[in-house]
Amino acid sequence: MTDAEKAAADAEAAAKAKADAEAAAKANQKQYSEEELKKVIAERDKAKEKLRAKEEEEKKAKEDAEIANGRAAELLKQRDAELAEAKKIVAAVAEREQKLRESLLNKLTDEMDKKVAANVSDLDTLSAFVESRTKQPPGKTFSDKAESGQPKDFKDKVSAAKTVQELEAIAKAQGWAIR
């Protein structure tokens, strides 16, 4: 048997072994219940927390060793730089959230809605509240129709209306509703 034939035979055997392994893996796959998945996820989260604690412990031990070696001033300078950077990030995020909050509150026209919205601390909840209060219902409203190509005498009637009741009467005569 030549080297090329041996290589081809080895490649064929490897491909067959791989296919057999994949088939065996598929046959051994198990369906897990939601409780089992939650348990595994909880165990994973605990393991991650242990890892974080271990890494923090190792970092602290390293810093202690460096302090013992006379690097305290350098470490303090490094920590101060990290703290300053973190403060910049926090300030930028707080400023962005404040601008977003003000933008959302400015979209509200009703004073009671503004009072309620001012007490909502979560931006996602505030955004949903503002959207629900400012969302236009589907279809045309009376004011849309009054401004969209109606005859001049109709526009004059709407402009001449002095009370809500007069507007409602005009709308009712046209078969519309005021929202």
Backbone as numpy.savetxt, mean C-alpha at the origin, in Angstrom:
# Nx Ny Nz CAx CAy CAz Cx Cy Cz
33.86 -48.50 -26.08 33.01 -47.33 -26.08 33.91 -46.09 -26.08
33.61 -45.13 -26.94 34.43 -43.92 -27.03 34.02 -42.92 -25.97
34.84 -41.89 -25.82 34.55 -40.86 -24.82 33.24 -40.15 -25.13
32.96 -39.91 -26.39 31.73 -39.23 -26.79 30.53 -40.10 -26.45
30.65 -41.43 -26.70 29.54 -42.32 -26.39 29.32 -42.39 -24.88
30.41 -42.40 -24.10 30.31 -42.42 -22.64 29.64 -41.14 -22.15
30.03 -40.00 -22.70 29.46 -38.72 -22.29 27.97 -38.67 -22.62
27.59 -39.19 -23.80 26.19 -39.21 -24.19 25.40 -40.13 -23.27
25.98 -41.27 -22.92 25.30 -42.22 -22.03 25.16 -41.60 -20.64
26.21 -40.92 -20.17 26.15 -40.28 -18.86 25.09 -39.17 -18.84
25.02 -38.38 -19.90 24.03 -37.31 -20.00 22.62 -37.89 -20.01
22.45 -39.00 -20.74 21.13 -39.64 -20.81 20.75 -40.20 -19.44
21.70 -40.79 -18.74 21.43 -41.33 -17.41 21.11 -40.20 -16.43
21.83 -39.09 -16.54 21.57 -37.95 -15.65 20.18 -37.37 -15.90
19.79 -37.26 -17.16 18.47 -36.73 -17.49 17.38 -37.65 -16.96
17.60 -38.97 -17.09 16.61 -39.94 -16.59 16.52 -39.85 -15.07
17.66 -39.72 -14.40 17.67 -39.62 -12.94 16.95 -38.36 -12.49
17.18 -37.28 -13.22 16.52 -36.01 -12.88 15.01 -36.14 -13.04
14.58 -36.73 -14.14 13.15 -36.92 -14.39 12.54 -37.81 -13.31
13.26 -38.87 -12.92 12.77 -39.76 -11.86 12.66 -39.01 -10.53
13.64 -38.16 -10.23 13.63 -37.40 -8.99 12.46 -36.42 -8.97
12.20 -35.77 -10.11 11.08 -34.83 -10.19 9.75 -35.56 -10.02
9.64 -36.72 -10.63 8.41 -37.51 -10.50 8.21 -37.95 -9.06
9.28 -38.37 -8.41 9.19 -38.79 -7.01 8.82 -37.61 -6.12
9.39 -36.45 -6.41 9.08 -35.27 -5.62 7.61 -34.88 -5.77
7.10 -34.97 -7.00 5.68 -34.66 -7.22 4.80 -35.66 -6.50
5.19 -36.92 -6.50 4.40 -37.96 -5.84 4.40 -37.76 -4.33
5.48 -37.20 -3.79 5.60 -37.01 -2.35 5.06 -35.67 -1.87
4.59 -34.82 -2.78 4.06 -33.53 -2.37 2.80 -33.72 -1.56
2.69 -32.90 -0.54 1.56 -33.01 0.37 0.79 -31.71 0.36
-0.51 -31.78 0.43 -1.34 -30.59 0.53 -1.47 -30.24 2.02
-1.21 -28.99 2.36 -1.25 -28.57 3.75 -2.51 -27.77 4.01
-3.05 -27.96 5.21 -4.25 -27.20 5.59 -3.83 -25.79 5.98
-4.83 -24.94 6.11 -4.57 -23.54 6.46 -3.94 -23.45 7.84
-4.38 -24.31 8.78 -3.81 -24.31 10.12 -2.34 -24.69 10.09
-2.02 -25.71 9.29 -0.63 -26.14 9.18 0.23 -25.03 8.58
-0.30 -24.35 7.57 0.44 -23.25 6.95 0.66 -22.12 7.96
-0.38 -21.80 8.73 -0.25 -20.75 9.73 0.80 -21.14 10.77
0.80 -22.41 11.15 1.77 -22.89 12.13 3.19 -22.76 11.58
3.38 -23.15 10.33 4.70 -23.06 9.70 5.13 -21.60 9.57
4.20 -20.75 9.20 4.51 -19.33 9.08 4.89 -18.75 10.44
4.16 -19.14 11.47 4.48 -18.66 12.82 5.86 -19.14 13.25
6.19 -20.40 12.94 7.51 -20.92 13.26 8.59 -20.16 12.49
8.31 -19.86 11.22 9.25 -19.10 10.42 9.49 -17.72 11.02
8.38 -17.06 11.43 8.50 -15.73 12.03 9.31 -15.78 13.32
9.10 -16.84 14.13 9.87 -16.99 15.37 11.35 -17.19 15.04
11.62 -17.98 14.01 13.01 -18.21 13.63 13.66 -16.92 13.13
12.91 -16.14 12.37 13.44 -14.86 11.89 13.74 -13.94 13.07
12.85 -13.92 14.06 13.06 -13.08 15.23 14.28 -13.54 16.01
14.45 -14.86 16.15 15.64 -15.38 16.82 16.90 -14.99 16.07
16.84 -15.06 14.73 17.99 -14.67 13.92 18.31 -13.19 14.11
17.27 -12.35 14.10 17.49 -10.92 14.32 18.12 -10.67 15.68
17.62 -11.36 16.70 18.16 -11.19 18.06 19.62 -11.65 18.10
19.90 -12.76 17.45 21.27 -13.28 17.41 22.19 -12.31 16.68
21.74 -11.78 15.53 22.55 -10.81 14.79 22.78 -9.55 15.62
21.76 -9.10 16.33 21.88 -7.92 17.17 22.87 -8.19 18.31
22.79 -9.38 18.87 23.70 -9.77 19.94 25.14 -9.82 19.44
25.33 -10.37 18.24 26.67 -10.44 17.65 27.20 -9.04 17.35
26.33 -8.17 16.85 26.73 -6.79 16.55 27.15 -6.09 17.83
26.39 -6.28 18.89 26.70 -5.66 20.18 28.02 -6.19 20.71
28.25 -7.50 20.60 29.50 -8.09 21.06 30.68 -7.53 20.27
30.50 -7.38 18.96 31.56 -6.82 18.11 31.85 -5.38 18.51
30.79 -4.60 18.75 30.98 -3.22 19.16 31.68 -3.15 20.51
31.30 -4.02 21.43 31.96 -4.05 22.73 33.44 -4.36 22.59
33.75 -5.30 21.71 35.15 -5.65 21.48 35.91 -4.47 20.88
35.28 -3.78 19.93 35.92 -2.62 19.31 36.10 -1.48 20.30
35.14 -1.31 21.19 35.26 -0.29 22.23 36.45 -0.62 23.13
36.56 -1.89 23.45 37.69 -2.33 24.28 39.02 -2.08 23.57
38.99 -2.11 22.26 40.21 -1.88 21.49 40.45 -0.40 21.22
39.65 0.49 21.80 39.90 1.92 21.66 39.21 2.57 20.48
38.18 1.96 19.93 37.50 2.52 18.77 36.18 3.19 19.15
36.03 3.56 20.39 34.77 4.14 20.86 34.42 5.42 20.12
35.37 6.29 19.92 35.09 7.56 19.24 34.62 7.33 17.81
35.26 6.39 17.12 34.87 6.09 15.74 33.46 5.50 15.68
33.17 4.60 16.61 31.83 4.00 16.66 30.77 5.06 16.99
31.07 5.95 17.89 30.13 7.01 18.23 29.86 7.90 17.03
30.89 8.23 16.30 30.74 9.04 15.10 29.88 8.31 14.06
30.13 7.01 13.90 29.36 6.20 12.95 27.89 6.15 13.36
27.63 5.95 14.65 26.24 5.90 15.13 25.55 7.25 14.96
26.27 8.33 15.22 25.69 9.66 15.04 25.32 9.90 13.57
26.15 9.45 12.66 25.86 9.60 11.23 24.62 8.78 10.85
24.54 7.55 11.37 23.36 6.71 11.10 22.11 7.34 11.67
22.21 7.90 12.87 21.06 8.55 13.50 20.61 9.77 12.71
21.56 10.57 12.25 21.22 11.76 11.46 20.52 11.36 10.16
21.00 10.31 9.52 20.38 9.83 8.28 18.96 9.33 8.55
18.79 8.59 9.64 17.46 8.08 10.00 16.50 9.24 10.29
17.00 10.27 10.97 16.15 11.42 11.28 15.72 12.14 10.00
16.62 12.24 9.02 16.26 12.87 7.74 15.15 12.08 7.06
15.28 10.76 7.06 14.28 9.91 6.42 12.94 10.06 7.12
12.95 10.03 8.45 11.71 10.17 9.22 11.06 11.52 8.95
11.86 12.58 8.89 11.32 13.91 8.62 10.72 13.99 7.22
11.39 13.39 6.25 10.87 13.40 4.88 9.56 12.64 4.78
9.47 11.49 5.44 8.24 10.71 5.42 7.12 11.47 6.13
7.43 12.07 7.27 6.42 12.83 8.01 5.92 14.02 7.18
6.82 14.70 6.49 6.43 15.83 5.66 5.54 15.38 4.51
5.91 14.27 3.87 5.12 13.74 2.77 3.73 13.33 3.25
3.65 12.68 4.42 2.36 12.29 4.96 1.52 13.51 5.31
2.13 14.56 5.85 1.40 15.78 6.19 0.84 16.45 4.94
1.65 16.50 3.88 1.17 17.10 2.63 0.02 16.28 2.05
0.15 14.97 2.10 -0.93 14.10 1.60 -2.19 14.30 2.42
-2.04 14.37 3.75 -3.19 14.58 4.64 -3.88 15.91 4.31
-3.10 16.98 4.15 -3.67 18.29 3.81 -4.36 18.26 2.46
-3.75 17.58 1.51 -4.36 17.46 0.18 -5.70 16.74 0.26
-5.73 15.67 1.04 -6.99 14.93 1.18 -8.05 15.77 1.89
-7.66 16.45 2.95 -8.62 17.27 3.69 -9.15 18.43 2.85
-8.31 18.97 1.96 -8.75 20.07 1.10 -9.77 19.62 0.06
-9.85 18.34 -0.21 -10.84 17.83 -1.16 -12.25 17.83 -0.58
-12.34 17.84 0.75 -13.65 17.80 1.40 -14.25 19.21 1.43
-15.56 19.29 1.22 -16.24 20.58 1.25 -17.13 20.71 2.48
-17.66 19.63 2.97 -18.55 19.67 4.13 -17.73 19.81 5.41
-18.12 20.75 6.27 -17.37 21.02 7.50 -17.39 19.82 8.45
-18.54 19.13 8.52 -18.63 17.96 9.40 -17.69 16.86 8.90
-17.63 16.66 7.58 -16.70 15.68 7.02 -15.26 16.05 7.35
-14.95 17.34 7.30 -13.59 17.79 7.63 -13.25 17.50 9.09
-14.23 17.72 9.98 -13.99 17.44 11.40 -13.75 15.96 11.64
-14.56 15.13 10.99 -14.39 13.68 11.14 -13.04 13.26 10.56
-12.73 13.73 9.38 -11.48 13.35 8.71 -10.25 13.81 9.49
-10.35 14.94 10.16 -9.21 15.46 10.92 -8.83 14.52 12.06
-9.78 13.72 12.53 -9.51 12.79 13.63 -9.08 11.41 13.17
-8.99 11.19 11.86 -8.55 9.89 11.35 -7.03 9.91 11.24
-6.38 8.99 11.93 -4.91 9.01 11.95 -4.30 8.18 10.82
-4.95 7.13 10.39 -4.41 6.26 9.34 -4.67 6.87 7.96
-3.62 7.04 7.17 -3.76 7.69 5.86 -4.59 6.85 4.89
-4.48 5.53 4.96 -5.28 4.69 4.06 -6.77 4.85 4.37
-7.10 4.89 5.65 -8.50 5.07 6.06 -8.97 6.46 5.66
-8.13 7.47 5.88 -8.49 8.83 5.50 -8.72 8.94 4.00
-7.84 8.33 3.22 -7.97 8.36 1.77 -9.29 7.71 1.33
-9.62 6.57 1.93 -10.87 5.89 1.59 -12.07 6.75 1.99
-12.01 7.40 3.15 -13.10 8.26 3.60 -13.31 9.42 2.63
-12.21 10.09 2.28 -12.30 11.24 1.37 -12.83 10.79 0.01
-12.35 9.65 -0.46 -12.82 9.16 -1.76 -14.32 8.88 -1.72
-14.78 8.29 -0.61 -16.21 7.99 -0.52 -17.05 9.26 -0.45
-16.50 10.32 0.13 -17.24 11.57 0.27 -17.17 12.45 -0.97
-16.16 12.26 -1.80 -16.00 13.12 -2.97 -16.31 12.41 -4.27
-16.58 11.15 -4.21 -16.85 10.36 -5.42 -18.17 10.80 -6.04
-18.14 11.11 -7.34 -19.34 11.51 -8.05 -20.14 10.26 -8.42
-21.43 10.27 -8.19 -22.23 9.11 -8.57 -22.28 8.99 -10.10
-22.48 7.78 -10.60 -22.54 7.62 -12.06 -23.76 8.32 -12.65
-23.67 8.69 -13.90 -24.78 9.35 -14.58 -24.69 10.85 -14.47
-25.53 11.53 -15.19 -25.52 12.99 -15.18 -26.41 13.52 -14.07
-26.00 14.62 -13.52 -26.79 15.28 -12.48 -27.53 16.45 -13.11
-28.39 17.05 -12.35 -29.17 18.19 -12.82 -28.25 19.31 -13.29
-27.23 19.61 -12.48 -26.34 20.71 -12.83 -25.55 20.38 -14.10
-25.20 19.10 -14.32 -24.52 18.72 -15.56 -25.41 19.02 -16.76
-26.67 18.64 -16.65 -27.59 18.83 -17.77 -27.89 20.30 -18.00
-27.94 21.08 -16.92 -28.25 22.50 -17.06 -27.15 23.24 -17.80
-25.92 22.73 -17.71 -24.81 23.42 -18.34 -24.41 22.79 -19.67
-25.10 21.77 -20.12 -24.61 21.03 -21.28 -25.52 21.18 -22.50
-25.58 22.34 -23.03 -26.26 22.52 -24.31 -27.76 22.58 -24.25
-28.36 22.94 -23.15 -29.80 23.10 -23.09 -30.17 24.42 -23.78
-31.39 24.54 -24.25 -31.81 25.79 -24.90 -31.64 26.98 -23.95
-31.48 28.16 -24.55 -31.22 29.37 -23.77 -32.35 29.65 -22.78
-33.59 29.41 -23.14 -34.68 29.71 -22.21 -34.61 28.79 -20.98
-34.17 27.58 -21.15 -34.00 26.66 -20.02 -32.90 27.19 -19.09
-31.77 27.60 -19.68 -30.67 28.14 -18.88 -31.13 29.40 -18.14
-31.93 30.20 -18.80 -32.44 31.41 -18.16 -33.32 31.06 -16.96
-34.16 30.02 -17.11 -35.02 29.59 -16.00 -34.16 29.14 -14.81
-33.12 28.35 -15.11 -32.25 27.86 -14.03 -31.53 29.03 -13.38
-31.04 29.96 -14.19 -30.32 31.13 -13.64 -31.25 32.01 -12.83
-32.51 32.10 -13.21 -33.46 32.97 -12.53 -33.99 32.34 -11.25
-33.81 31.04 -11.07 -34.32 30.38 -9.87 -33.61 30.94 -8.65
-34.41 31.31 -7.63 -33.84 31.93 -6.44 -33.84 30.99 -5.25
-34.57 29.92 -5.33 -34.62 29.00 -4.20 -34.41 27.58 -4.70
-34.11 26.73 -3.77 -33.92 25.32 -4.09 -35.24 24.72 -4.59
-36.35 25.18 -4.02 -37.64 24.67 -4.43 -37.91 24.98 -5.91
-37.51 26.17 -6.35 -37.71 26.53 -7.76 -36.85 25.63 -8.65
-35.61 25.36 -8.22 -34.74 24.47 -8.99 -35.32 23.06 -9.04
-35.83 22.60 -7.89 -36.43 21.27 -7.86 -37.64 21.19 -8.80
-38.43 22.26 -8.85 -39.60 22.28 -9.73 -39.15 22.21 -11.19
-38.11 22.96 -11.55 -37.59 22.94 -12.93 -37.07 21.54 -13.25
-36.35 20.95 -12.31 -35.80 19.61 -12.52 -36.92 18.59 -12.67
-37.93 18.69 -11.83 -39.04 17.75 -11.87 -39.78 17.87 -13.21
-39.92 19.09 -13.69 -40.59 19.31 -14.99 -39.81 18.64 -16.13
-38.50 18.55 -15.99 -37.66 17.93 -17.01 -37.51 16.42 -16.79
-37.99 15.93 -15.63 -37.86 14.51 -15.33 -36.51 14.16 -14.71
-35.84 15.13 -14.12 -34.54 14.90 -13.51 -34.66 14.96 -12.01
-33.56 14.57 -11.36 -33.50 14.67 -9.88 -32.24 15.44 -9.51
-32.33 16.23 -8.47 -31.18 16.95 -7.98 -30.49 16.07 -6.95
-29.19 15.95 -7.09 -28.43 15.13 -6.13 -27.65 16.03 -5.21
